[in-house]
Amino acid sequence: MPSLRSVLTASAALTATALLATACSSNAASPAGGSGGAGGKQTVTFMGFYGTFQDAFTKTVIAPFEKANPDITVKYVPIQNSAEVLAKLRASTSRPVADVALIDRSVAPTANQEKLFAKLDPAKVPNLDRLVESARNKDGYGPGFSIDSLSILYNSKKVKQAPMSWNDLWDPAYKGKLAMPIADTRGVALIIALEKILGADYKTDIDPAIKKLKSLSGGVETWQPSPDVYTAVQSGEADVAVGWNARGQYYKDSSGGVVQPVLPKEGTVTQINTINLVNNSAHAAAAQKFIDYAIGAKAQKAFDEAAFYAPVNQDASLSATVKDRTTASETQAKNQIPVDWDWLTTRYTTWVDRIKQEVIGG
């Protein structure tokens, strides 16, 4: 007959084995990097643009998503621009600082090539099938989330005759009163618009546009308004500026009409922000569920009504008053300058560097 000690020892061994098996089973079921909370609750970290974009996105996309998915919390990390997204993700490839990230369409291919983003699973993101053609990614990476266009902004209290042409930026009346934050996608889009005015081909030679921008440098009050160009126009720090239509429309309302965005008569350039699954995300399934919600018709309508972007989901129908103020309006649609963004991706950094060195620093 076995001794009492041997029976107790065997019992303890069995208990330890059971506990180990339970622990291993629990760890295998948890997402990499931890569940983010008790009861299997996960936290999806979203990297998106700061300011009014963050305010509208939090209210119209994150809040209703969390209500519908109480097991998922979305943490918003504000960023200034796409260059900051690239820098942060490049520095954290093995343990990324975000699960989902917004980035300009012109920069997204670089992130895809560097494997900073992962391809989406169409089964987990069924709303991919409901996107407008311009928002789709043929390679399976993050689609468009919002559509916008470049605009001229002006302070209606200080400027009595609205600037209606890109050439008006060179009007002597605005000398020393311009805000030109063009060391990013705004500058790239402006080069394309100027190339059209100058009768040049941006795929062949951007020297004409660079030369014209250099002639503007003496009349610029600031190349980097703080905290942003829209506030600078509203406060009167700048009379006229270059910015995005959507934020210009938002500030038009919030400023009581002081900030006014203008579609130049020569046309403008469309810009798309893409929403992406970060490679090596610890919460890929939850992240894709969030992306699917963000590009769904309900979220698109709510966000675009609040922030004046054109929707990427073909089932999202904006009210007529809002639609007329977005890139989705018939007027804007007829006045978009064609851009080959896939081609431009390989020249984007070079163009921005030339703006920084020859225009701003020249």
C-alpha positions in Angstrom: 0.0 0.0 0.0 1.4 3.4 -0.9 2.4 5.7 1.9 0.5 8.9 2.8 3.5 11.0 1.6 3.5 9.3 -1.8 -0.2 9.8 -2.2 0.1 13.5 -1.3 3.1 13.9 -3.7 1.2 12.3 -6.6 -1.8 14.5 -5.9 0.3 17.7 -5.9 1.9 16.7 -9.1 -1.4 16.1 -10.8 -2.7 19.5 -9.5 0.4 21.3 -10.8 0.0 19.6 -14.2 -3.6 20.7 -14.4 -2.8 24.2 -13.5 0.0 24.4 -16.1 -2.4 23.0 -18.7 -5.0 25.6 -17.8 -2.4 28.4 -17.9 -1.1 27.3 -21.3 -4.7 27.1 -22.7 -5.4 30.6 -21.4 -2.3 32.0 -22.9 -3.0 30.4 -26.2 -6.5 31.9 -26.3 -5.3 35.4 -25.5 -4.1 37.8 -28.3 -0.4 38.4 -28.5 0.6 41.3 -26.2 -2.2 40.6 -23.7 -5.9 41.0 -23.8 -5.8 44.6 -22.6 -8.2 44.0 -19.7 -10.2 41.6 -17.7 -12.8 39.4 -19.2 -11.0 39.3 -22.6 -11.5 43.0 -23.3 -9.1 44.3 -25.9 -7.7 47.8 -26.6 -7.2 48.7 -30.3 -4.8 51.7 -30.6 -5.7 54.0 -33.4 -3.2 56.5 -34.8 -5.1 59.4 -36.5 -4.8 63.1 -37.3 -5.0 65.6 -34.5 -7.4 68.5 -33.8 -10.9 68.7 -35.3 -10.4 65.4 -37.1 -9.8 63.7 -33.8 -12.8 65.3 -32.2 -15.2 64.3 -35.1 -13.7 60.8 -35.4 -14.0 60.1 -31.7 -17.6 61.2 -31.5 -19.0 59.7 -34.8 -16.8 56.6 -35.2 -15.1 55.4 -32.0 -18.0 56.1 -29.6 -20.7 54.2 -31.5 -18.2 51.4 -32.3 -17.4 50.9 -28.6 -21.1 50.9 -27.8 -21.8 48.2 -30.3 -18.7 46.3 -29.3 -18.3 46.5 -25.5 -15.4 44.0 -25.5 -13.3 46.4 -27.5 -11.9 49.8 -26.5 -10.3 52.2 -29.0 -7.4 54.4 -27.9 -6.8 57.4 -30.1 -3.2 58.5 -30.6 -3.1 61.9 -32.4 -0.4 62.5 -35.0 0.5 65.6 -37.0 1.0 64.1 -40.5 1.9 60.9 -42.4 5.6 61.4 -42.0 5.1 61.1 -38.2 3.1 57.8 -38.8 6.0 56.4 -40.8 8.6 57.4 -38.2 6.7 55.9 -35.3 5.9 52.6 -37.1 9.5 52.2 -38.4 10.7 52.6 -34.9 8.4 49.8 -33.5 8.2 47.1 -36.1 8.3 44.1 -33.7 6.0 45.7 -31.1 4.1 48.3 -33.0 2.8 51.3 -31.2 -0.6 51.1 -33.0 -3.0 48.6 -34.4 -4.7 50.8 -37.0 -3.2 53.9 -38.6 -4.4 56.7 -41.0 -1.9 57.8 -43.6 -2.0 59.8 -46.9 -2.6 57.7 -50.0 0.6 59.1 -51.5 2.6 57.8 -48.6 0.8 54.5 -47.9 2.6 52.5 -50.7 5.9 53.2 -49.0 4.6 51.8 -45.7 3.2 48.8 -47.5 6.5 48.1 -49.3 8.3 48.3 -45.9 5.8 45.8 -44.5 4.7 48.3 -41.9 1.1 47.5 -42.8 -0.6 44.1 -43.4 -3.1 43.1 -46.0 -6.7 42.9 -44.8 -8.8 39.8 -44.7 -11.9 40.5 -46.9 -13.9 38.0 -44.8 -13.3 40.2 -41.7 -13.8 43.5 -43.6 -16.9 42.9 -45.8 -17.4 46.6 -46.3 -14.5 46.6 -48.7 -17.0 45.5 -51.3 -19.0 48.6 -50.8 -16.3 51.2 -51.5 -16.1 53.6 -54.4 -13.5 52.7 -56.9 -11.0 55.4 -55.9 -10.9 54.2 -52.3 -10.1 50.5 -53.2 -6.6 49.1 -52.9 -6.0 46.5 -55.6 -3.2 44.8 -53.6 -5.4 44.2 -50.5 -3.9 46.8 -48.2 -5.8 49.5 -46.3 -8.5 51.3 -48.3 -9.4 54.9 -48.4 -11.2 56.3 -45.4 -11.9 59.9 -46.3 -11.7 62.0 -49.5 -10.7 65.7 -49.5 -9.2 68.4 -51.8 -6.7 71.3 -51.6 -8.2 74.7 -51.0 -7.4 78.4 -50.7 -8.4 79.8 -47.3 -8.9 83.4 -46.4 -10.0 85.6 -43.5 -13.3 87.2 -44.6 -12.9 90.1 -42.1 -9.6 91.2 -43.6 -10.0 90.1 -47.2 -12.9 91.8 -49.0 -12.4 90.2 -52.4 -12.1 86.5 -52.2 -9.1 84.9 -54.0 -10.5 82.7 -56.8 -7.3 81.6 -58.5 -4.1 79.9 -57.4 -2.3 82.8 -59.0 -4.0 85.1 -56.4 -1.4 83.8 -53.9 1.0 86.1 -55.7 -1.2 89.2 -55.4 0.9 92.0 -53.9 -2.1 92.8 -51.5 -1.3 89.5 -49.6 2.5 90.0 -49.4 3.6 89.2 -45.8 0.2 87.9 -45.0 0.4 84.4 -46.3 0.5 81.1 -44.4 1.9 78.3 -46.5 2.4 75.0 -44.7 3.5 73.1 -47.9 6.3 70.8 -46.6 4.0 67.9 -47.0 1.1 66.6 -49.2 -0.3 70.1 -49.5 2.9 71.2 -51.2 2.9 68.2 -53.5 -0.8 68.9 -54.5 0.0 72.6 -55.0 2.9 71.7 -57.4 0.5 69.7 -59.5 -2.0 72.5 -59.6 0.7 75.0 -60.6 2.1 72.7 -63.3 -1.4 72.8 -64.9 -1.5 76.6 -64.8 2.0 76.8 -66.2 1.2 74.3 -69.0 3.9 71.9 -67.7 3.8 68.2 -67.2 4.5 67.2 -63.5 5.7 63.8 -64.7 8.4 65.3 -66.8 9.6 68.4 -65.0 8.5 70.2 -61.8 11.1 73.0 -62.2 8.5 75.5 -63.4 6.3 75.0 -60.3 9.3 75.1 -58.0 10.5 78.4 -59.6 7.1 79.9 -59.2 6.9 78.9 -55.6 10.4 80.4 -54.9 9.2 83.7 -56.2 6.5 83.6 -53.5 8.9 83.2 -50.6 9.4 86.9 -49.9 5.7 87.3 -49.3 5.1 84.5 -46.9 4.4 85.3 -43.2 4.9 81.8 -42.0 5.6 78.4 -43.6 4.6 76.5 -40.4 1.7 78.3 -38.6 1.0 77.2 -35.1 -1.0 75.4 -34.0 -2.3 75.0 -37.5 -3.1 77.0 -40.6 -6.8 77.2 -39.9 -6.3 78.8 -36.5 -3.8 81.2 -38.1 -6.4 82.4 -40.6 -9.2 82.6 -38.0 -7.0 84.7 -35.6 -5.9 87.1 -38.4 -2.2 86.0 -38.2 -2.6 85.2 -41.9 -5.0 86.7 -44.4 -4.7 84.0 -47.0 -3.4 80.4 -46.8 -3.4 77.0 -48.4 -5.1 74.1 -46.6 -7.6 71.3 -47.0 -11.2 71.9 -47.9 -12.7 69.7 -45.1 -11.0 71.5 -42.2 -11.6 74.8 -43.9 -15.4 74.0 -44.0 -15.3 73.0 -40.4 -13.6 76.2 -39.3 -16.0 78.2 -41.5 -18.8 77.1 -39.2 -16.9 77.2 -35.9 -15.5 80.7 -36.7 -18.8 82.1 -37.6 -17.7 82.5 -41.2 -14.4 84.2 -40.6 -12.5 81.3 -42.2 -13.6 80.8 -45.8 -12.4 78.0 -48.1 -12.3 78.5 -51.8 -12.2 76.1 -54.8 -9.8 77.8 -57.3 -11.1 78.3 -60.8 -8.3 76.3 -62.3 -9.4 73.2 -60.3 -7.9 71.4 -57.4 -6.3 68.1 -56.3 -8.0 65.3 -54.6 -6.3 63.7 -51.6 -7.4 60.4 -49.9 -6.5 59.3 -46.3 -6.2 55.5 -46.0 -7.0 53.4 -43.0 -4.6 50.6 -42.4 -4.0 47.4 -40.3 -0.5 47.7 -38.7 1.6 44.6 -39.4 2.3 42.5 -36.3 -0.7 44.0 -34.5 -1.5 42.0 -31.3 -5.2 42.6 -32.0 -5.6 42.0 -35.7 -9.1 40.6 -35.6 -10.4 43.4 -33.4 -8.5 46.0 -35.5 -10.1 44.7 -38.7 -13.5 44.8 -37.1 -12.9 48.4 -36.3 -11.7 49.2 -39.9 -14.8 47.5 -41.3 -17.0 49.7 -39.1 -15.1 52.9 -40.0 -15.6 52.4 -43.7 -19.2 51.3 -43.3 -22.1 53.5 -44.5 -23.3 54.5 -41.1 -19.9 55.6 -39.8 -19.0 57.3 -43.1 -22.2 59.3 -43.1 -21.9 60.4 -39.5 -18.2 61.4 -39.8 -18.5 63.2 -43.1 -21.6 65.1 -42.0 -19.6 66.3 -39.0 -16.2 66.9 -40.7 -17.0 67.6 -44.4 -15.1 64.8 -46.1 -16.5 62.9 -49.1 -17.5 59.4 -48.2 -15.7 56.3 -49.5 -18.7 54.0 -49.0 -21.1 54.1 -52.0 -24.1 53.5 -49.7 -23.3 56.6 -47.5 -25.6 59.4 -48.6 -24.8 62.9 -47.4 -27.4 65.7 -46.9 -27.5 68.1 -49.8 -26.2 71.0 -47.8 -23.1 69.1 -46.6 -22.4 67.3 -49.9 -22.2 70.7 -51.7 -19.4 71.7 -49.4 -17.3 68.5 -50.0 -15.3 66.9 -52.7 -18.4 64.9 -53.5 -20.2 68.0 -54.9 -20.8 68.2 -58.6 -18.8 71.4 -58.8 -15.7 69.9 -57.2 -16.1 66.6 -59.1 -15.9 68.6 -62.4 -12.8 70.5 -61.2 -10.4 67.8 -60.1 -7.0 67.8 -61.7 -6.1 64.2 -62.5 -3.2 62.8 -60.5 -1.4 59.5 -60.9 -0.7 58.9 -57.2 0.8 55.4 -57.8 3.4 57.1 -59.9 3.9 60.0 -57.6 4.6 57.7 -54.6 8.1 57.2 -55.8 8.7 61.0 -56.2 6.9 62.2 -53.1 9.9 62.5 -50.8 12.0 64.1 -53.5 9.3 66.7 -54.1 8.9 67.5 -50.4 12.7 67.8 -50.0 12.8 70.2 -52.9 10.1 72.3 -51.3 11.9 72.4 -48.0 15.4 73.2 -49.5 14.7 75.4 -52.5 11.4 77.1 -51.5 11.2 77.3 -47.7 15.0 77.3 -47.1 16.0 79.1 -50.3 
